[in-house]
Amino acid sequence: MSSNTGSNLPGSQEPSVPMAASPLTRAVLEIDEYASTLGWDQPARLFALVDTARLRAQEPGLAAQLGLDDEAASSASYTPVEQEELPPGTALDKFLGTIAWPDAVVGCALTVERLMLPPSAEASVPHGMKDKQLAAWVAKHPDRQEVRMTVAVLRDGARESAVRLREKDSPTEVLTGADLVPGLAEALAATFED
């Protein structure tokens, strides 16, 4: 696992992250909040998820550097560690196929921006288009929406997602759910298969 310790997420909870949420939901919302501080039109970002209590016990110096000294704030939580930048020009699915995580990593997350169409526009999608043609068609569609998707999976199969629309770019407008982006969740889960 490589890490950019200089660009790790802060260990403290953001006020916009609900304390009642599950630890995985809190991690996804923390990553979404971090991505929102970087603005839009960003490349995909990959994160390793590590057990915060284990990190504090095994790497106290690193935990302190990340602001994870408070035991109460880090109990039953995951610490996202941003990984090296994805290689430019590499398809996301091919890149994810090259990932292998060490045992210390209990999960992973990815944040990526995409164009999406509302369900009402699905019937008008032309059949037989190749991926590049379809992407160009969607990019010109008047009902397209720019979204940032943050998807996380754990080794045990748990999943969570957060979706933020560019036009409603607010922490209170982020939609969360385990099955919002099933294809991306499957691709991330595959990075833990032997």
C-alpha positions as CSV (number, residue, x, y, z in Angstrom):
1,M,0.0,0.0,0.0
2,S,1.4,3.3,-0.9
3,S,0.2,6.4,0.8
4,N,0.4,10.1,0.3
5,T,0.5,11.0,4.0
6,G,0.6,14.7,3.1
7,S,-2.8,14.5,1.4
8,N,-4.6,12.2,3.9
9,L,-7.9,13.2,5.1
10,P,-8.2,14.7,8.5
11,G,-9.1,12.3,11.3
12,S,-11.6,14.5,12.9
13,Q,-15.2,14.2,12.0
14,E,-16.6,17.0,9.8
15,P,-19.8,18.7,11.1
16,S,-21.7,17.6,8.0
17,V,-21.0,13.9,8.7
18,P,-23.8,12.5,10.8
19,M,-22.5,10.8,14.0
20,A,-25.4,8.2,13.9
21,A,-24.2,6.9,10.5
22,S,-22.4,3.6,10.3
23,P,-18.5,3.8,10.3
24,L,-18.5,3.0,6.6
25,T,-21.0,5.7,5.8
26,R,-19.0,8.2,7.8
27,A,-15.9,7.3,5.9
28,V,-17.7,7.7,2.5
29,L,-19.1,11.1,3.6
30,E,-15.6,12.1,4.9
31,I,-14.1,11.3,1.5
32,D,-17.0,13.1,-0.3
33,E,-16.4,16.2,1.8
34,Y,-12.7,16.0,1.1
35,A,-13.3,15.7,-2.6
36,S,-15.7,18.7,-2.5
37,T,-12.9,20.9,-1.1
38,L,-10.8,20.1,-4.3
39,G,-13.6,21.4,-6.6
40,W,-15.0,19.8,-9.7
41,D,-13.3,18.4,-12.8
42,Q,-10.9,16.3,-10.8
43,P,-9.4,13.0,-11.7
44,A,-10.6,9.8,-10.0
45,R,-9.0,9.3,-6.5
46,L,-8.4,5.9,-4.8
47,F,-8.3,5.4,-1.0
48,A,-7.3,2.6,1.2
49,L,-9.5,2.2,4.3
50,V,-7.7,1.1,7.4
51,D,-9.1,0.3,10.8
52,T,-8.4,3.5,12.9
53,A,-8.0,1.7,16.2
54,R,-5.5,-0.7,14.6
55,L,-3.6,2.2,13.0
56,R,-3.4,4.0,16.4
57,A,-2.1,0.8,18.0
58,Q,0.4,-0.2,15.4
59,E,1.5,3.2,14.0
60,P,1.0,5.7,16.8
61,G,3.4,8.3,15.1
62,L,1.5,8.1,11.9
63,A,-1.9,8.3,13.7
64,A,-0.7,11.4,15.6
65,Q,0.4,13.0,12.3
66,L,-3.0,12.3,10.8
67,G,-4.8,13.8,13.9
68,L,-6.1,10.5,15.2
69,D,-4.9,10.9,18.8
70,D,-8.5,11.0,20.2
71,E,-9.5,7.5,21.0
72,A,-13.3,8.4,21.2
73,A,-13.2,9.9,17.7
74,S,-11.4,6.9,16.2
75,S,-13.3,4.0,17.8
76,A,-15.2,1.8,15.3
77,S,-14.1,3.9,12.4
78,Y,-12.1,3.7,9.2
79,T,-9.3,6.1,8.2
80,P,-9.2,6.8,4.4
81,V,-5.6,7.0,3.1
82,E,-5.3,8.5,-0.4
83,Q,-3.3,6.5,-2.8
84,E,-1.0,7.5,-5.6
85,E,-2.6,9.3,-8.5
86,L,-4.1,7.0,-11.1
87,P,-2.0,6.7,-14.2
88,P,-3.2,9.1,-16.8
89,G,-4.9,7.6,-19.9
90,T,-5.5,4.2,-18.1
91,A,-9.1,3.0,-18.2
92,L,-10.5,2.8,-14.7
93,D,-11.6,-0.9,-14.9
94,K,-8.2,-1.9,-16.2
95,F,-6.4,0.0,-13.4
96,L,-8.6,-1.5,-10.7
97,G,-7.7,-5.0,-12.1
98,T,-4.1,-4.3,-11.2
99,I,-4.7,-3.5,-7.5
100,A,-3.7,-5.8,-4.7
101,W,-4.1,-4.7,-1.1
102,P,-2.0,-5.7,1.9
103,D,-3.8,-7.3,4.9
104,A,-3.7,-4.0,6.9
105,V,-6.2,-2.6,4.4
106,V,-9.8,-3.5,5.4
107,G,-11.5,-1.7,2.5
108,C,-11.1,0.7,-0.3
109,A,-12.9,3.7,-1.8
110,L,-13.0,5.5,-5.1
111,T,-14.3,8.9,-5.9
112,V,-15.0,9.7,-9.6
113,E,-16.9,12.2,-11.6
114,R,-19.3,11.2,-14.4
115,L,-22.2,12.4,-16.5
116,M,-25.5,10.7,-15.8
117,L,-29.0,10.8,-17.3
118,P,-32.2,10.8,-15.3
119,P,-34.3,7.6,-15.6
120,S,-36.7,9.5,-17.8
121,A,-34.1,9.9,-20.5
122,E,-33.1,6.2,-20.6
123,A,-35.8,5.4,-23.2
124,S,-34.2,7.8,-25.7
125,V,-30.7,6.3,-25.6
126,P,-29.8,5.0,-29.1
127,H,-29.0,1.3,-29.3
128,G,-25.9,-0.1,-30.7
129,M,-23.6,2.7,-29.8
130,K,-20.0,2.1,-28.8
131,D,-18.7,3.4,-25.4
132,K,-17.2,6.6,-26.9
133,Q,-20.2,7.3,-29.0
134,L,-22.5,6.9,-26.1
135,A,-20.4,9.1,-23.9
136,A,-20.5,11.8,-26.6
137,W,-24.3,11.5,-26.9
138,V,-24.7,11.7,-23.1
139,A,-22.4,14.8,-23.0
140,K,-24.7,16.6,-25.4
141,H,-28.0,15.5,-23.8
142,P,-29.9,18.5,-22.3
143,D,-30.9,16.5,-19.2
144,R,-27.4,15.3,-18.3
145,Q,-26.2,15.7,-14.7
146,E,-22.6,16.0,-13.6
147,V,-22.2,13.8,-10.5
148,R,-19.4,12.9,-8.1
149,M,-19.7,9.3,-6.9
150,T,-17.8,8.0,-3.9
151,V,-18.0,4.3,-3.4
152,A,-16.5,2.2,-0.7
153,V,-16.3,-1.6,0.0
154,L,-14.9,-3.6,2.8
155,R,-13.2,-7.0,2.6
156,D,-16.3,-8.5,4.3
157,G,-18.6,-7.3,1.5
158,A,-20.1,-4.2,3.1
159,R,-20.7,-1.4,0.7
160,E,-21.6,2.3,0.8
161,S,-21.9,5.1,-1.7
162,A,-22.4,8.8,-1.8
163,V,-23.6,10.7,-4.9
164,R,-23.3,14.5,-5.2
165,L,-24.9,16.5,-8.1
166,R,-22.8,19.4,-9.3
167,E,-25.9,21.6,-9.5
168,K,-26.7,20.8,-5.9
169,D,-23.2,21.0,-4.5
170,S,-23.9,20.9,-0.8
171,P,-23.2,18.4,2.0
172,T,-26.9,18.4,2.8
173,E,-27.7,17.3,-0.7
174,V,-25.5,14.2,-0.8
175,L,-27.4,10.9,-1.4
176,T,-26.1,7.8,0.3
177,G,-26.9,4.2,0.0
178,A,-25.3,0.8,-0.4
179,D,-26.6,0.1,-3.9
180,L,-26.3,3.4,-5.7
181,V,-23.4,2.5,-7.9
182,P,-23.4,-1.3,-8.0
183,G,-21.0,-1.7,-11.0
184,L,-18.3,0.4,-9.3
185,A,-18.8,-1.4,-6.0
186,E,-18.3,-4.7,-7.7
187,A,-15.1,-3.5,-9.4
188,L,-13.8,-2.3,-6.1
189,A,-14.8,-5.6,-4.3
190,A,-12.8,-7.5,-7.0
191,T,-9.6,-5.8,-5.8
192,F,-9.8,-8.0,-2.7
193,E,-10.2,-11.3,-4.5
194,D,-7.2,-13.6,-4.7
